[in-house]
Structures are given as C-alpha cells and as structure tokens.
Amino acid sequence: MAKKGTIVLSLTTEGWFADYSGSASRAEIHNLFGTTLILTGFTARAKWQTVKRDIERLNPEITVEVR
C-alpha cells in the first residue's frame, strides 16, 4: 500500500512537533487546524524512538521521519 503523505517530527524546547506534508494529509490537517505544524503530546524528554514508533502506530498510512 502506498503511503499517503509524510509526517516530519522535530524536537523543540516545547516538545515534539509533527509537520504534515503530502497532498491528502497536509490539506486535511490544514483545514482542521489552520496549520500543518502540530504539537504532539510528547514532551521534550521523550526519546525520538518512542515518538516515532507511537506516531507510526497511530498513522500507519503515512511515512514518519525524524529531523
């Protein structure tokens, strides 16, 4: 099954952010929130491996990357 888009995870002092890209996911997220950059429920103390694993589990149709 082809992936519908990409979520790029990035860490800031506020916590982990998810930036949605790709045609379907980007438009849907932007329509819902007015932005494609969403603060996740993960604090800055969360390890990238945990964040990536859980975001992938919740979004199996989307490619997840960490930058």
GUFIBA-122390 format. One record per atom (N, C-alpha, C): atom name; residue in one letter; x negated, y negated, z. Coordinates in steps of 0.001 Angstrom, whole numbers. Layout:
N
 atom type      xx      yy      zz
   CA    a       X       Y       Z
...
This chain:
67
 atom type      xx      yy      zz
    N    m    -841    1187       0
   CA    m       0       0       0
    C    m    -884   -1247       0
    N    a    -617   -2167    -895
   CA    a   -1380   -3401    -977
    C    a   -1019   -4325     179
    N    k   -2021   -5000     710
   CA    k   -1810   -5941    1801
    C    k   -1161   -7209    1263
    N    k    -293   -7829    2078
   CA    k     480   -8994    1640
    C    k    -241  -10322    1835
    N    g   -1287  -10341    2590
   CA    g   -1990  -11581    2859
    C    g   -3110  -11325    3845
    N    t   -3601  -12402    4445
   CA    t   -4719  -12299    5374
    C    t   -4457  -13164    6599
    N    i   -4839  -12637    7746
   CA    i   -4877  -13419    8980
    C    i   -6348  -13555    9339
    N    v   -6814  -14786    9483
   CA    v   -8189  -15038    9898
    C    v   -8149  -15490   11354
    N    l   -8801  -14722   12214
   CA    l   -8851  -15034   13641
    C    l  -10087  -15868   13936
    N    s   -9924  -16884   14770
   CA    s  -11062  -17705   15170
    C    s  -10928  -18053   16645
    N    l  -12062  -18152   17297
   CA    l  -12114  -18408   18726
    C    l  -12452  -19860   18990
    N    t  -11671  -20494   19867
   CA    t  -11955  -21848   20325
    C    t  -11938  -21831   21854
    N    t  -12207  -22951   22450
   CA    t  -12153  -23027   23913
    C    t  -10725  -22865   24424
    N    e   -9737  -23092   23567
   CA    e   -8328  -22927   23944
    C    e   -7866  -21482   23875
    N    g   -8575  -20654   23110
   CA    g   -8192  -19258   22919
    C    g   -8345  -18858   21469
    N    w   -7743  -17732   21141
   CA    w   -7818  -17186   19787
    C    w   -6690  -17744   18917
    N    f   -7069  -18246   17735
   CA    f   -6112  -18752   16762
    C    f   -6026  -17791   15587
    N    a   -4850  -17730   14979
   CA    a   -4633  -16946   13771
    C    a   -4249  -17911   12653
    N    d   -4994  -17870   11566
   CA    d   -4699  -18700   10394
    C    d   -4216  -17767    9288
    N    y   -3000  -17978    8850
   CA    y   -2354  -17117    7856
    C    y   -2625  -17630    6452
    N    s   -3010  -16727    5557
   CA    s   -3185  -17089    4156
    C    s   -2637  -15968    3284
    N    g   -2491  -16237    2029
   CA    g   -1851  -15276    1132
    C    g    -424  -15725     895
    N    s      80  -15496    -235
   CA    s    1343  -16092    -679
    C    s    2531  -15851     263
    N    a    2847  -14628     566
   CA    a    4067  -14344    1337
    C    a    3940  -14761    2794
    N    s    2879  -14338    3453
   CA    s    2748  -14633    4880
    C    s    2539  -16122    5135
    N    r    1749  -16780    4324
   CA    r    1464  -18202    4518
    C    r    2738  -19034    4418
    N    a    3531  -18797    3396
   CA    a    4765  -19571    3217
    C    a    5749  -19313    4349
    N    e    5887  -18055    4749
   CA    e    6816  -17707    5817
    C    e    6409  -18350    7143
    N    i    5133  -18256    7494
   CA    i    4651  -18841    8745
    C    i    4790  -20362    8705
    N    h    4431  -20969    7573
   CA    h    4539  -22430    7468
    C    h    5993  -22886    7598
    N    n    6911  -22172    6988
   CA    n    8328  -22527    7093
    C    n    8840  -22417    8527
    N    l    8349  -21427    9260
   CA    l    8795  -21219   10641
    C    l    8197  -22228   11620
    N    f    6902  -22525   11469
   CA    f    6192  -23315   12479
    C    f    5666  -24658   11997
    N    g    5745  -24928   10696
   CA    g    5230  -26186   10169
    C    g    3714  -26212   10034
    N    t    3077  -25077   10232
   CA    t    1634  -24929   10110
    C    t    1326  -23456    9855
    N    t     116  -23173    9415
   CA    t    -290  -21771    9252
    C    t   -1284  -21368   10327
    N    l   -1660  -22292   11200
   CA    l   -2615  -22033   12272
    C    l   -1850  -21903   13587
    N    i   -1850  -20696   14151
   CA    i   -1035  -20393   15328
    C    i   -1945  -19923   16464
    N    l   -1752  -20476   17652
   CA    l   -2459  -19999   18838
    C    l   -1856  -18663   19244
    N    t   -2711  -17643   19368
   CA    t   -2224  -16326   19777
    C    t   -2068  -16291   21293
    N    g   -1642  -15179   21826
   CA    g   -1514  -15022   23269
    C    g   -2815  -14616   23944
    N    f   -3916  -14609   23205
   CA    f   -5199  -14182   23748
    C    f   -6013  -15380   24220
    N    t   -6552  -15278   25423
   CA    t   -7402  -16346   25941
    C    t   -8785  -16253   25310
    N    a   -9598  -17249   25574
   CA    a  -10964  -17271   25055
    C    a  -11816  -16157   25667
    N    r  -11373  -15578   26747
   CA    r  -12125  -14500   27398
    C    r  -11913  -13135   26725
    N    a  -10910  -13025   25869
   CA    a  -10624  -11750   25192
    C    a  -11721  -11439   24177
    N    k  -12118  -10187   24118
   CA    k  -13129   -9755   23153
    C    k  -12513   -9701   21757
    N    w  -13348  -10013   20763
   CA    w  -12836  -10063   19392
    C    w  -12291   -8711   18961
    N    q  -12894   -7626   19424
   CA    q  -12448   -6294   19028
    C    q  -11004   -6032   19498
    N    t  -10696   -6477   20703
   CA    t   -9348   -6312   21262
    C    t   -8343   -7143   20488
    N    v   -8703   -8387   20219
   CA    v   -7798   -9289   19498
    C    v   -7518   -8744   18104
    N    k   -8570   -8362   17392
   CA    k   -8404   -7835   16028
    C    k   -7547   -6579   16029
    N    r   -7830   -5649   16919
   CA    r   -7072   -4387   16992
    C    r   -5588   -4648   17232
    N    d   -5283   -5521   18181
   CA    d   -3883   -5768   18512
    C    d   -3149   -6549   17418
    N    i   -3824   -7501   16793
   CA    i   -3196   -8248   15693
    C    i   -2960   -7321   14500
    N    e   -3906   -6425   14220
   CA    e   -3715   -5448   13144
    C    e   -2539   -4514   13450
    N    r   -2422   -4111   14680
   CA    r   -1321   -3215   15066
    C    r      31   -3900   14879
    N    l      87   -5188   15191
   CA    l    1342   -5927   15061
    C    l    1654   -6345   13622
    N    n     639   -6341   12764
   CA    n     790   -6794   11373
    C    n     131   -5809   10417
    N    p     624   -4582   10325
   CA    p     -45   -3575    9510
    C    p     -76   -3891    8013
    N    e     781   -4768    7556
   CA    e     843   -5095    6137
    C    e     -91   -6238    5743
    N    i    -839   -6777    6717
   CA    i   -1695   -7931    6471
    C    i   -3128   -7588    6848
    N    t   -4104   -8028    6037
   CA    t   -5512   -7860    6341
    C    t   -5901   -8831    7454
    N    v   -6638   -8345    8455
   CA    v   -7070   -9189    9570
    C    v   -8590   -9312    9547
    N    e   -9076  -10559    9604
   CA    e  -10506  -10845    9617
    C    e  -10839  -11692   10827
    N    v  -12078  -11603   11297
   CA    v  -12564  -12436   12407
    C    v  -13686  -13291   11879
    N    r  -13606  -14592   12161
   CA    r  -14684  -15515   11733
    C    r  -15165  -16318   12915
